Amino acid sequence: MKILVDLDVVTIALWNKDKEAVEFIENVKKGKFEIYTPHVILDLVSKWRYEKLKTAIKHFYELYSKEILTPQRLLEKFESRGVDSDKVVGSLVQIGVKIDDAALVLVASVFDVDVLITYNRKHFRSKSKEINEVLEKYGLRKISILLPTEI
């Protein structure tokens, strides 16, 4: 199963030691999923000041991702699929999805990820129907957005 793991899940597992998040991460480490990670997640983490946490998060993504999706790889995929990423992201932002989250939605759809795993209820889970309507409007694949416990 191809998944994209939102940064909040990894952070909660490593920082808060939340039981459910830790169990999910253990399943990732056992190879139960193929993780695809946009490089922008690593860029974001590299700006954090908590060295121990940032190192652990970067290590997790680098070690367990099947592919780290570079900006060039994203652009190539968008172009090959005829996707206007600015329009799609803009439409997602208009329905109340944060721009960083909108980018994850677009990546999950274009790379045919089976599930986007997140704890973000406000911008993802509560807007799942509207998000998929936007994706469908642009001829993109709908995505599933689940909590770590739902997979």
N, C-alpha and C positions, 0 to 999 in steps of 0.2 A: 504494500500500500504506500503510495506517494503522499507525503505530508509536508506541510510548511509549519514550523513551530514558531509561534510568536515569541518575542523576547520576554514577555511577561511570564510565560510558563517556566522558562529556564531560570529567570531571576527568582521567582517564588520558590522553585525547587532548591536552588543553591543558597539563597539568602535567608528565606523564612523557614526552610526545611519542611514545607507543607507536605504532609503525608501523601496526599493524592498526586501532587506534582512530582514528588520524589519517585513514587511508584511508576508514573508515566515515563520519567527520564530513565529509570532502570530498564523498562521495556524497550526504549530506544537503544540503549547500550547493548541489549541482547540481540539487536538486529531485526526487531519485529516490523520496522518501518524504514522506508527510504526517505531521508530528509533532504529537501531542497531549500537552500538558504540564500536569499538575496544578499549580496555583499554589503548593501546599505545597513543591514543589521550590525555587521562587524564594525562598520564605520561609526555608527552611533555609539556602540559600546566603547570603542577606543577613546571617546571623548570623556568618559566617566572618570571620576577621580578616585574611586575605590579600587585600587590596584588589584587586590586579591580577588574581588568579585569579577571585575572586568576580565582578568586573566582566565578565571575559571569558565566564564561564559564563552569567551573566544575559543578556548580549548575545546569545550563541548561542541560548538558548531563546526570547528575545523576537523575534529576527529570523527564526528558521527554524521556529517552531511555527505550524502552521495555526491552532491554538487553544490559548490558555492557559485552563485550566479553573478558574474561580473556585470558592471554596467554595459560593457560592449556586448556581452551575450544577451542581455535583456533587449538592447536596441535591435540586434540582429533578429531576435525572435519576434519582436513587435513588427518590424519591417516585413519579415517573411509571411506574417499572418495578416498584414495590412491593418494593423491596429494603430490608431491615433491615441497614444497613451495620455496625452494632455487632455483630450476630450473626455476619455473614460474617467480619468482621475477627477477632472473637473465636475463631471456629473455625479460622481460618488460624494465629493465634497458638498455639493448642493443638497444632498439628502442627509447631511449631517455626519458623514464619515470623515475623521481626521485625515489630513493629506498623507501622513505616513502609513496609516491603516489602509487607505485607498490604494496605495502602491502595492501593499501586500496582497490585497484582493486581486488586483490586476495580474500580478505575478502568478498567484495561485491558479487563476483562470487560464492564462496563456500557456503555462507550463503543464497544464492538465493534472494538477495536483488533486488528489482525491479529497483531502481534508485540510483545512486551515485550523490548527489547534491554538486556542487562546482562552484566556480568562476575561478578556475585554468584552463585557456585556453591553456597555453603553454604545460603543461605536461599531461593534461587530454583531454580536448575538441578537440584540434587539432590532437590528436593521437587516437581518438576513434576507427577508423577503424583498425589501427594496433594493438591496445590493444585487440580488440575482435578477431583478427586473432591469436594472441598469446594464448588467452584463449581457442579458438577452437582447436588449435594445441595440447593442453594438455587435451582435452576432457572436458573442463570446460564450464560452462554456460556463454554466452555473457552477457554484462551489458549495461545499458543505462546510459549515463553521461549527466546530464542536469544542466542548470542554475536554480536558485530558481524560476525565472519567467516562466520557461518552464514546470513546473510541474502542 
